């Protein structure tokens, strides 16, 4: 599959992937925060690449213990 193809995901997929509860996702959208999303009529969709980039931006580097 080509990288140029956009994979659209619904809020349930985002919730399962990130561990963010659906009400929390919905609240974040309503106040203009959180993961970028697109509105198609009454439906909200997320680009898979945006969700993964959002997760990667929250990565915390740790030191290895000896």
C-alpha positions in Angstrom: 0.0 0.0 0.0 1.3 3.4 -0.9 2.2 6.0 1.7 0.2 8.6 -0.3 -3.1 6.9 0.6 -4.8 8.5 3.6 -6.2 6.1 6.1 -9.1 7.6 7.9 -9.9 6.3 11.4 -13.0 6.8 13.6 -12.9 7.9 17.2 -13.3 4.3 18.5 -10.1 3.3 16.7 -8.3 6.4 18.1 -9.6 5.6 21.6 -8.4 2.0 21.4 -5.0 2.9 19.9 -4.2 5.7 22.4 -6.0 4.6 25.5 -7.9 7.9 25.6 -11.6 7.4 26.6 -14.2 8.4 24.1 -15.7 11.2 26.3 -12.2 12.6 26.7 -11.6 12.6 22.9 -15.0 14.3 22.4 -14.4 16.9 25.0 -10.9 17.7 23.6 -12.5 18.2 20.1 -15.2 20.5 21.6 -12.6 22.8 23.1 -10.2 22.7 20.1 -7.5 20.6 21.7 -6.0 17.1 21.4 -5.4 15.2 18.2 -6.1 16.9 14.9 -9.3 15.7 13.3 -11.5 16.3 10.3 -15.2 16.9 10.2 -17.2 15.3 7.4 -20.8 16.4 7.9 -21.6 15.1 11.4 -18.8 12.6 11.4 -15.4 13.2 12.8 -12.4 11.3 11.4 -8.8 11.2 12.2 -5.9 10.6 9.8 -4.0 7.6 11.0 -0.7 9.4 10.4 -1.8 12.3 12.6 -2.7 10.0 15.5 0.6 8.2 15.2 2.5 11.5 15.0 0.6 12.8 18.1 1.6 9.7 20.0 5.2 9.9 18.9 5.4 13.6 20.0 4.6 12.3 23.5 7.4 9.8 23.6 9.5 10.1 26.7 13.2 9.0 26.5 14.4 7.1 29.5 17.9 6.2 30.7 18.9 2.6 30.9 19.5 1.4 34.4 22.7 -0.5 35.1 
